Amino acid sequence: MLLNWRKACGREAGCSETFRRGKLACSMSAIAVLMIAAAGTAQAQPADAGQPSAAAESAPSGATKVSVELNKLESQQASCRAYLVIDNQSAKSFDALKLDLVLFQTDGIIGRRFALDLAPIKVKKRSVKLFDLDGVKCETIGSFLINDVMDCKAGGADESGCMDLLALSTRSNVQLSK
């Protein structure tokens, strides 16, 4: 950043001769140029490798996310199998995390509503959960909506705000939202 500061604070940026000799005496326009440059540099930083971008949804202040990724759908004989990758980066182990899930068909019509229990979810652990949708063909699934969190317990105690802790993403063409 020091090199950028020196480069930006030349005669054309409005800095006085005393700054160029080592003293701070830049004009407000030079400071504005530097703030814009710093903001651009901060935005250009790469995201964490291997983390889906949707996992970065906002959380309550100080809260750590529980990432839920719809990884893939796989056709079975008479059903569709869904694979979820759960990454619990919170400091809590969940004894219960039951979701009210709604399946929308590709035409936007609700196809099915069901409860899905993802627990147990261990602390600082990544795991794979799968579930079968009997009588549903994978190609008819348009999206899943987490309508609500029906049950959420950590350490045997009821937790509040569990919906806000969920960071959702998908690697398939079927969307997962809340």
Steps between C-alpha positions, in 0.01 A plus 500: 500500500792737570617470139149582377485798739827640370404440138158665542638800690707657228466857365198398292318370809537831685770419757734766625876485468529438878317165463731383227787569740336279764241719676124450474340796324273360225192678374153358547486399132809282542349335806178432306701340217674276753175397669348403163814304411494322836134408457573356156788295641280363779230398252753325278603257776411139404237312701599193699591221261252213485221691674183560299415868468149461637649374827603856569147623571474743791475363853415652834794694640758261644318190375676228307315331219380148448539453124246282322592418141276309260783308339323272253184316408523139391229298329408172670257235375182663630635809673746786501786503751621840621847549651554785746842608626474648849794704628454602863755769576312614808614424853186294561416137438136463393291218649204599284472704183171417332403698191159559344596449135284574195578352160400710200468335160668648192171677413501678840214292644551355848566129463545390859554625853693294753711513814872431478713442811866574438615419855725401653737770383835498676693815585763617245413202279412456135264214418275365223131432553277341238131444462278324248191653346284198421292528184681817384716520190808721540434681171162625632657683797538874445602620847485440874387757753589478868165630617583490870714337767267269689742390772845627594688381808862529601625332815146387579369858517273673251681745275354815350601662173599174331357611165740797503795267562435306177715598202360334188659409168462252218727324253211368292255676272238468777495803730490488881361807675343619823 
